[in-house]
Amino acid sequence: MKLLDKETNRFVLTMVEKNIWMKDVAINYVFFQEKNHQGYESHRKAALAFVTSINERRGHDRIEYTDKLDFPVNITAPYSINPNVMEAKRIPFDAFFSTYSNLKGQYISDYAYAFFKIPFFYRGGKKDFIELNDYLFPRKETLVIYQWNNIWSDYFAYGKHSEKGAYLWTIYDPTRKRFTVCGASRLK
């Protein structure tokens, strides 16, 4: 699995160039090339690689592997990971990309919720969500999507502490042999 550095680092600018509103979006997007997809195990490696990549963006070159089960909010130290408690469930593509919300504003899709509701001041709209995902995933029906639990790293502590939510998805596109990993965990 190879981090697609340029694509990851330029992602927000690319979306802005396409007139997709990205200011205040609480989701981090990281991209990996994966030529030898091994199902669930590849998704697990992608989830771990995502937290490692975010940790490096924070200026840390190592991850602490641990067996602890409680992760406090961690602002300065390297992230910790307990891989023994990692679990994921497969999500159908149509449910994942759904923008449906009920009268109370509750979304079927945790991904749509993270996009629209975690940021306090997001001014984009449904059009931005759809266009962003059409750009990232032109053949949605072929995708293999897993949603991960949020108890295995302090990466998730921010969103859990603020009660806004903490999420991680690994999305494999077999036609492009590429992972898009999306994570959301913000204090505000």
N, C-alpha and C positions, 0 to 999 in steps of 0.2 A: 504494500500500500504506500503510495507516494503522495505527500502533501502537494497540492497545486497552489504554491505560494502566490504567484502573480495573480491568479484568478481570485484567490481568497482575499488578498490585500486590496485589490481593486474593485471588489464586488459592489460596495455602496456607490462608488463613483460611476460604475457601469450602469447601475439602476438609475441614478440621477440623470445621466446622459440620455436614458430612455424615457425621461419624464415620469419616473415612478417615485412617488414620495417615500423617502427613507428616513427623514429626520425623526428621531425619537423611536424608531422601531427597536424593540427590546430583544430581538432575535439575532444571535450571532450565526453566520453562515460560514462553514469551512468545507473545502472541496478536496477530495482525494481521488487519485486514479487507482483503480483496482482491477487488474487484468485476470486475476485468479480468484473469482468470487467463490467462497466456501460457505454460503448460506449464513446461518445465525452467527457462526464464529467470526466471519468477516465483519458482520455488523457490530459485534462486540469489540473487535479491534478498532473499528472506525469510531465507536463511542469513546474508547480510551484515547485514541489519537486526537480526537476533538478536544478533550479536557487538557491533554498535553499541549496542544497548539495554543489554546486560550491561556494556559499557564505561562507559556513562553512569551506571548504578547504582553503579559503582566511583568515581564522581566526576570522570570525564573527559568533556569535550565534543567530543573529536576522535579520529579513528582515523588511524593512520599507514599509508598504502598503500605497499607496498615490493615489491621483487623478491627479497628474501632468502628462503632456503630452510630456514634453521635458526632456530628460535624457542626461546630459553631461557625458564625460568620467570620470569614477569614479575609482581611483586607490586605495584609502585607506579606504573609508567609506563602511558600509554595503550596499548591493544592495537594490534598491527600486523596487517596482512592482506596476503597475496599472492594476489590474485584469479586470477592466471594458472595456479595449480596446483590450483584448486578442481575437484573431480570428485565426482559422485554416481551412485549406482545406485538404480534403482527397486526397492522392496521390496513384495511382496504383503502385503495386510493380515493374512491369517491367520498368516503367519510372523512379522510384526512384533509381534502381540499374543500370541504363543504363550508359555505359562508352562511348557512342557515342559522338564525338565532330566534329563540322564542320571544314572546312579548316582554319578558323580563330581561332580555338581552343576553341570555345564556346560549352559548354556542354548542353545537354538537361536536365540533372539532376543537380539540385543545390547541391545535396549531393556529386556527383562526382566532381563538381567544387570546393566545399569546401575542399575535400580530396586532390585534385591535384593542385589547383591554389592559395588557400589562403596562404599556406606556401611558402616562397620565395625559399627555398633550399631543398624541398622534393626530395629525390633521389630514392624513391620507384617507382614502376610501376603499370601498370594495373593488373598484376598478384597479387600484394599485396592487392589491393582493392578487387579483386574477392575472394581471399582466406580468407581475414578478414571477408567479408560478408557471405561467405559460412560457416565459423565457427560460426558466430553470429546467422545466420538465415538459418538453414538447410531446412526449408519448407517455402520458400519465398511467395508462392502462398496463404498461409493462413494468412499472416500478415495484420494488420490494421495500416496504416501509415497516420499520419497527419503532415503537415508542418505549423508551426506557424508564424504569422507576427512578426516583430521585433521592435515594437514600445512600448511595455509594460514594459520594464525593462532596467535599465542601464547596465545590463549584455551585451546587444547588442551594446552599445555605442562604444566600441573599434573598432569593425569591420565596423560600419557605419562611424566612424570618418576617418578611414584609406581608406575607399572606397573599401576595399577588400571583404566585405560582412559580414552579420550577420545572422545566421540561427539557427533554432531549429526544430527538428523532434521528434515525439513520435511514437514509433513502438511497437505495441502490438503483441505478439506471443501467440495465444490462445491455442496452443498445449502444451506450457511450462508454460502458465499463467505468462508471464513475459514481462515487459516493458524494452526496450532499448531506452534511450533518448540520442540523439546526438545533441550537440550544438557547433557552431563555431562562434567565434567573437574574432579576434586578431588584435592588432595594427600593427604588422609586417607581 
